Amino acid sequence: MARLLVMIIVGYVLYLMFKGRPGAKEFPKDAMPDDETFKDPVCGVYVTKDDAVIGTMDGEKFHFCSMACLEKFREQLEK
């Protein structure tokens, strides 16, 4: 009787390992952010297209985390 109980418990644990936790829900794929991220060339912070401050130079776009980083970038170019 004890062996049967142990085998049932081990079987249930193995089932949970392959199936997943009971009640666990998969994160919906449509809720995942699809936005591409860009690295701020001044401070190195990653920002999404919607959150970025965009500056252009010679037709090339640069994405910044804030106006302060954009201004620092412009100052560095002037030197």
N, C-alpha and C positions, 0 to 999 in steps of 0.2 A: 504494500500500500504506500509506503514512504517513497519507494522508487517511482511509482506512478506519479505521485505528487511532484517529485523533483523533475521528472521528465516533462510534465505539463508546464512547470515554471520555466524550465530551460527553453522549451519550445515557444512559449509566449515571448520570452526575452528575444529570441532569435527572430521571431515574427516582427517585433517592434523595431529591431535593428534594420530589417529590410524594408519594412513598410513606412516607418517614420513614427513620430510620437502621435498618440491619439489626440485628436482635436487640433493638430497642427495644420495651419492653412498655408498654402503657397501664396507668395506675394504676387498679385496680379501683374502680368507683363505690361499691360497698358498703363499701369500706374508708375512704372519705372521711368525715370527721366531719360528722354532720348536726346537731350541737348548735348551737343559737343562741348567739350571744355577746352579752354585756352589758357596758356600759362602767361601770366603778367611778366613782361620782359624786365621790369624794374625790381619787383619784390618777390617774384616767383610763385605767387598765389594763383591757384587755378580758379577760373571763373567760367560760368556758362555764358552763352551768347546773349541771353536775356538780361543777365546781371552786369555784363561788361560795359565799360566806357570804351568806345571804339575811336581810335585815332588813325589817320591815314598819312602815309608819306610816300611819295612817288607811286601812288596807286596801290600800295600795299597796306593792308589793314593790320592794326595792332590792337589787341584787346587788353584793357587795364582793369584792375579791381576798383580803382577810384580816380577821381580827377587829380588828386595829389600825385599819384603815380604817373599819370599822363603829363602833368607839368614837369615832374622830375625828368621824364624821358625827353621832353622838348628842351629842357635846360642842358641835358647831356649832349644833345645833338648840336646845340649852338656853340659849345666849347670846342 
